[in-house]
Amino acid sequence: MNLMNNFRRNIAVSMESVDGNATRVTSVMTDKYHEIVLEAVIDNASLTIRGVSVEFRKAPMGDCLQSQSRLDLLAGVSVGKGLTRKLYEVLGGSAGCPNLRNMLLCSLPLVLNLMAAEGIAGVREMESNHDQLRGSCAGYG
């Protein structure tokens, strides 16, 4: 039996408003070995992280739980330039968790997209209003 042919990982991301002033980003990662629920609350005005919490519902090793204390180091970090570097700094190495890092890398930039699309009715309007995303990817060079 080849494990590579039988492995599937899913990451689902959802966002919701919190008191009109913040956005809660929830990521859920599931695979054969993990079920992780990660929540980040982002301040809408400053686009900074208010806090991050995680629940390891299933993890392959007990040591995985130790990485959750590192999440406090993300409070105040901007969801913008420098985010990737900060996530690697905080969640890299033997004290970090690449799964948490990847979940945040996948989900946090969506807040920028959500903010940029707020109130926009169609693709043409989005194209003319892309200054908020300039420099964030090839499409918004």
NORJOQUI-V617376 format. One record per residue. N is the residue number from 1. RES is the residue in one small letter. PHI is phi in whole degrees, -180 to 180 (999 if undefined). OMEGA is omega in radians with two decimals (NA if undefined). D_CENTER is the distance of its C-alpha to the mean C-alpha in Angstrom with 2 decimals. Layout:
# NORJOQUI-V617376
N_RES_PHI_OMEGA_D_CENTER / N_RES_PHI_OMEGA_D_CENTER
This chain:
# NORJOQUI-V617376
1_m_999_3.14_33.76 / 2_n_-93_-3.11_31.08 / 3_l_-61_-3.13_27.72 / 4_m_-63_3.13_25.92 / 5_n_-80_-3.07_27.46 / 6_n_-120_-3.09_26.29 / 7_f_-108_3.09_22.65 / 8_r_-139_3.07_19.86 / 9_r_-124_3.10_16.13 / 10_n_-121_3.01_14.16 / 11_i_-126_3.11_10.50 / 12_a_-113_-3.11_10.50 / 13_v_-126_3.03_8.17 / 14_s_-135_3.13_10.10 / 15_m_-134_3.08_10.44 / 16_e_-149_3.12_13.52 / 17_s_-74_3.05_15.51 / 18_v_-121_3.11_16.44 / 19_d_52_3.11_19.94 / 20_g_74_-3.08_19.66 / 21_n_-114_-3.09_18.27 / 22_a_-148_3.10_14.61 / 23_t_-124_3.05_11.79 / 24_r_-95_3.11_10.29 / 25_v_-108_-3.13_7.02 / 26_t_-113_3.09_7.88 / 27_s_-118_3.08_6.95 / 28_v_-125_3.11_10.25 / 29_m_-114_3.09_11.38 / 30_t_-132_2.98_15.14 / 31_d_-156_-3.09_17.77 / 32_k_-59_-3.02_21.23 / 33_y_-112_-3.00_20.26 / 34_h_-130_2.80_16.99 / 35_e_-144_-3.03_15.74 / 36_i_-123_3.05_12.67 / 37_v_-115_-3.05_11.22 / 38_l_-121_3.12_8.27 / 39_e_-122_3.05_8.28 / 40_a_-126_3.07_7.26 / 41_v_-110_-3.06_10.05 / 42_i_-113_3.07_10.28 / 43_d_-71_-3.07_13.92 / 44_n_-67_-3.08_14.98 / 45_a_-71_-3.06_17.88 / 46_s_-98_-3.04_16.57 / 47_l_53_3.06_12.90 / 48_t_-115_-3.13_12.35 / 49_i_-78_3.05_10.43 / 50_r_-82_-3.13_13.04 / 51_g_-176_3.12_11.86 / 52_v_-136_3.07_9.66 / 53_s_-134_-3.12_11.50 / 54_v_-139_3.01_11.76 / 55_e_-126_3.06_14.57 / 56_f_-91_3.12_15.93 / 57_r_-78_3.09_18.18 / 58_k_-152_3.14_19.26 / 59_a_-147_-3.07_19.02 / 60_p_-71_-3.08_21.56 / 61_m_-138_3.09_22.51 / 62_g_-63_-3.14_23.02 / 63_d_-65_3.13_21.77 / 64_c_-56_-3.08_18.15 / 65_l_-64_-3.12_18.29 / 66_q_-66_-3.09_19.15 / 67_s_-71_-3.11_15.74 / 68_q_-65_3.12_14.54 / 69_s_-67_3.13_16.82 / 70_r_-70_-3.07_14.91 / 71_l_-63_3.10_11.98 / 72_d_-60_-3.14_14.60 / 73_l_-70_-3.13_14.76 / 74_l_-91_3.12_11.54 / 75_a_-60_3.14_13.38 / 76_g_90_-3.13_14.58 / 77_v_-74_3.14_12.40 / 78_s_-76_3.02_12.17 / 79_v_-89_-3.07_9.32 / 80_g_-176_-3.12_11.79 / 81_k_-56_3.13_14.28 / 82_g_93_-3.10_13.92 / 83_l_-61_-3.10_10.18 / 84_t_-59_-3.14_10.39 / 85_r_-61_-3.13_13.60 / 86_k_-67_3.12_12.54 / 87_l_-64_3.09_9.82 / 88_y_-68_3.13_12.75 / 89_e_-65_-3.05_15.15 / 90_v_-77_-3.01_13.70 / 91_l_-111_3.08_12.51 / 92_g_-97_3.08_15.17 / 93_g_71_-3.02_18.74 / 94_s_-71_3.13_20.52 / 95_a_-93_-3.06_18.88 / 96_g_-100_-3.14_15.26 / 97_c_-147_-3.13_13.45 / 98_p_-64_3.12_12.34 / 99_n_-69_3.08_10.75 / 100_l_-63_3.12_8.40 / 101_r_-59_-3.12_7.83 / 102_n_-66_3.10_7.47 / 103_m_-64_3.12_5.11 / 104_l_-71_3.09_2.57 / 105_l_-63_-3.14_4.83 / 106_c_-77_-2.96_4.99 / 107_s_-100_-3.02_3.04 / 108_l_-62_3.12_3.52 / 109_p_-62_3.10_6.76 / 110_l_-64_3.09_7.75 / 111_v_-62_3.10_8.79 / 112_l_-62_3.11_11.23 / 113_n_-63_-3.14_12.53 / 114_l_-62_-3.14_13.09 / 115_m_-64_-3.12_14.90 / 116_a_-67_-3.09_16.88 / 117_a_-90_-3.10_17.95 / 118_e_-56_3.09_19.00 / 119_g_80_-3.13_22.68 / 120_i_-89_-3.00_23.12 / 121_a_-88_-3.06_25.43 / 122_g_-155_-3.07_25.35 / 123_v_-63_-3.12_24.47 / 124_r_-60_3.11_27.29 / 125_e_-66_3.10_26.21 / 126_m_-63_3.14_22.65 / 127_e_-61_-3.12_24.30 / 128_s_-84_-3.09_26.42 / 129_n_-121_-3.03_23.70 / 130_h_-96_-3.12_21.16 / 131_d_-58_-3.13_21.79 / 132_q_-63_-3.10_18.52 / 133_l_-102_-3.11_16.72 / 134_r_-54_3.11_19.50 / 135_g_85_-3.09_18.65 / 136_s_-89_3.09_15.04 / 137_c_-167_-3.11_16.34 / 138_a_-59_-3.11_19.83 / 139_g_-67_-3.12_20.18 / 140_y_-121_-3.12_19.97 / 141_g_-41_NA_21.84
